[in-house]
Amino acid sequence: MTYFNTTNETGQTLKSYRAKAKTETEEILHYMRRYDFPYGASDIWRELYPNSSKPITNIRRSLTGLKKEGLIKVVRKQPGIWG
């Protein structure tokens, strides 16, 4: 699963960020497989993390990684909550 180390973290911090990203990505993949419906990032954000301060960019990162790994595919672009 993908974590883009844009803040140049190292050591234990990087390890924990990668583990967190992996968990988020696994949750998203499980959700998408369970409901087998074309979801966008904002749909997943609203459904999985409705009361969270989790940034939507985390969802987008997971979706990008899943797409690159061939685990999901883009079926259409859909507008999100910000357009």
Backbone bond lengths (Angstrom), bond angles and torsions (degrees), N, CA, C in turn:
res aa  C-N    CA-C-N  psi(-1)  N-CA   C-N-CA  omega(-1)  CA-C   N-CA-C  phi
1 M - - - 1.444 - - 1.529 108.40 -
2 T 1.291 116.73 152.69 1.452 121.98 -168.79 1.516 113.68 -96.20
3 Y 1.327 114.70 135.30 1.464 122.19 166.28 1.515 105.88 -132.37
4 F 1.318 117.29 121.81 1.454 122.08 179.48 1.524 108.01 -89.99
5 N 1.304 117.20 109.50 1.459 122.33 -174.33 1.537 110.63 -81.42
6 T 1.315 116.19 68.60 1.463 121.42 -177.24 1.521 112.97 -76.87
7 T 1.323 117.40 -12.94 1.465 120.77 179.27 1.525 111.88 -102.30
8 N 1.342 115.95 7.44 1.470 122.59 177.01 1.523 113.32 54.88
9 E 1.317 116.05 44.67 1.467 121.05 177.43 1.520 109.65 -72.97
10 T 1.312 116.09 157.83 1.458 121.57 178.86 1.522 109.35 -138.97
11 G 1.307 115.18 171.53 1.462 122.32 172.12 1.511 115.20 58.03
12 Q 1.314 115.16 -138.34 1.466 122.14 -174.81 1.528 111.64 -64.87
13 T 1.325 117.39 -34.61 1.469 120.51 179.08 1.519 110.06 -62.79
14 L 1.318 116.94 -47.39 1.461 121.02 178.76 1.525 110.59 -62.08
15 K 1.308 116.45 -42.02 1.468 120.91 179.07 1.528 110.83 -60.17
16 S 1.331 117.48 -43.72 1.470 119.93 -178.97 1.528 111.35 -70.04
17 Y 1.340 118.04 -36.24 1.462 120.82 177.14 1.527 110.97 -64.91
18 R 1.327 116.31 -40.65 1.474 119.72 178.20 1.527 111.10 -65.31
19 A 1.319 116.64 -40.01 1.472 120.28 179.20 1.526 110.38 -64.55
20 K 1.316 116.36 -42.43 1.467 120.56 178.91 1.526 110.67 -63.79
21 A 1.329 116.72 -43.70 1.467 120.67 178.79 1.525 110.48 -62.89
22 K 1.324 116.65 -39.80 1.465 120.30 178.90 1.530 110.65 -62.70
23 T 1.322 116.57 -44.57 1.470 120.70 178.78 1.524 110.90 -61.09
24 E 1.323 117.36 -46.34 1.468 120.95 178.85 1.523 110.90 -59.93
25 T 1.315 116.02 -44.75 1.463 120.48 -178.73 1.523 110.97 -64.33
26 E 1.309 117.13 -41.37 1.468 120.75 177.73 1.525 110.85 -63.53
27 E 1.339 117.68 -40.33 1.469 121.14 177.17 1.531 110.72 -60.95
28 I 1.307 115.93 -44.13 1.462 120.71 -178.36 1.521 110.67 -66.67
29 L 1.326 117.36 -44.68 1.467 120.31 178.91 1.520 110.56 -62.39
30 H 1.317 117.35 -43.23 1.470 121.15 178.29 1.532 110.13 -59.79
31 Y 1.318 116.43 -45.15 1.468 121.04 179.20 1.522 111.37 -60.84
32 M 1.324 116.64 -46.22 1.465 120.32 -178.14 1.531 111.43 -66.16
33 R 1.314 117.22 -38.61 1.466 120.21 178.54 1.526 111.32 -70.72
34 R 1.302 115.84 -36.88 1.467 119.78 -178.18 1.528 111.53 -64.76
35 Y 1.331 116.04 -43.45 1.461 119.52 -174.96 1.521 113.44 -100.07
36 D 1.325 118.67 -8.62 1.460 124.14 172.26 1.530 112.50 40.74
37 F 1.310 115.07 57.50 1.458 121.17 -178.97 1.525 107.15 -140.06
38 P 1.321 118.72 145.15 1.469 119.65 -178.98 1.533 111.96 -72.31
39 Y 1.298 115.52 105.05 1.461 121.59 -178.86 1.521 110.56 -104.82
40 G 1.319 115.25 145.72 1.455 121.50 170.44 1.514 109.56 -97.87
41 A 1.314 116.13 171.97 1.463 121.10 -177.98 1.527 112.14 -57.81
42 S 1.324 117.19 -42.80 1.465 118.68 -177.94 1.526 112.14 -69.82
43 D 1.350 117.36 -31.44 1.468 120.18 175.53 1.526 110.53 -63.09
44 I 1.326 115.37 -47.00 1.462 120.50 -179.51 1.519 110.06 -64.52
45 W 1.314 116.54 -42.66 1.467 121.89 -179.92 1.521 110.57 -58.35
46 R 1.332 116.68 -45.24 1.475 120.81 179.77 1.520 112.20 -67.98
47 E 1.331 117.26 -39.65 1.463 120.97 -175.50 1.527 113.43 -77.73
48 L 1.331 117.07 -45.62 1.459 120.28 -175.18 1.523 113.69 -85.74
49 Y 1.310 116.89 -31.08 1.461 120.38 -173.91 1.526 111.28 -131.56
50 P 1.328 118.96 56.79 1.465 121.17 -172.44 1.530 114.76 -65.62
51 N 1.289 118.70 -31.08 1.464 121.26 -177.25 1.522 111.64 -116.30
52 S 1.293 115.71 28.31 1.453 120.69 -175.08 1.522 111.04 -106.59
53 S 1.305 115.23 156.15 1.466 119.80 173.63 1.525 110.41 -94.00
54 K 1.327 115.96 12.95 1.465 121.25 -179.78 1.532 109.51 -60.75
55 P 1.325 117.75 127.60 1.467 119.48 179.93 1.528 111.65 -68.63
56 I 1.313 115.73 144.51 1.465 120.40 178.56 1.526 110.59 -64.27
57 T 1.322 116.72 -21.99 1.466 119.17 177.96 1.525 111.46 -63.26
58 N 1.325 118.09 -27.37 1.466 120.33 174.78 1.529 110.29 -63.03
59 I 1.325 116.34 -41.02 1.463 121.04 179.62 1.524 109.22 -65.80
60 R 1.316 115.88 -44.98 1.466 120.24 179.69 1.526 111.30 -61.80
61 R 1.330 117.04 -39.41 1.459 120.73 177.42 1.524 110.79 -61.37
62 S 1.310 115.55 -44.74 1.465 119.61 178.79 1.514 111.51 -62.61
63 L 1.316 117.18 -44.21 1.465 120.72 -179.97 1.532 111.32 -63.42
64 T 1.322 116.61 -39.49 1.463 120.39 177.78 1.521 110.68 -62.26
65 G 1.324 116.18 -45.33 1.463 119.99 178.52 1.513 112.78 -63.68
66 L 1.324 116.74 -42.91 1.474 120.67 179.45 1.527 110.92 -64.20
67 K 1.308 116.60 -37.94 1.467 120.36 178.24 1.524 110.03 -66.42
68 K 1.325 117.58 -45.64 1.471 121.28 179.50 1.519 111.84 -62.04
69 E 1.332 117.00 -32.58 1.462 121.40 179.34 1.530 112.13 -82.07
70 G 1.333 117.13 -4.26 1.452 121.31 179.08 1.512 114.09 77.67
71 L 1.329 117.56 16.10 1.462 120.96 -178.12 1.525 112.58 -87.12
72 I 1.318 116.31 -20.64 1.470 121.46 173.85 1.523 107.82 -137.68
73 K 1.313 115.93 164.93 1.455 119.40 175.59 1.526 108.85 -136.46
74 V 1.311 114.53 155.58 1.455 120.26 177.80 1.526 107.58 -83.60
75 V 1.311 116.64 124.01 1.465 120.16 177.87 1.515 111.79 -102.98
76 R 1.317 116.34 -25.91 1.456 121.57 174.48 1.520 108.34 -171.07
77 K 1.294 114.77 156.12 1.464 119.10 174.24 1.505 106.76 -90.45
78 Q 1.310 115.76 138.83 1.451 119.35 179.03 1.518 109.08 -133.89
79 P 1.305 116.64 145.06 1.455 118.61 -179.94 1.524 110.95 -67.48
80 G 1.323 114.92 141.91 1.451 120.28 177.87 1.508 111.43 -95.40
81 I 1.299 116.20 -165.22 1.457 119.85 -177.05 1.518 112.51 -71.33
82 W 1.322 117.52 -17.17 1.469 120.26 177.58 1.519 111.57 -110.56
83 G 1.311 116.69 17.52 1.462 120.63 176.44 1.490 114.38 105.52
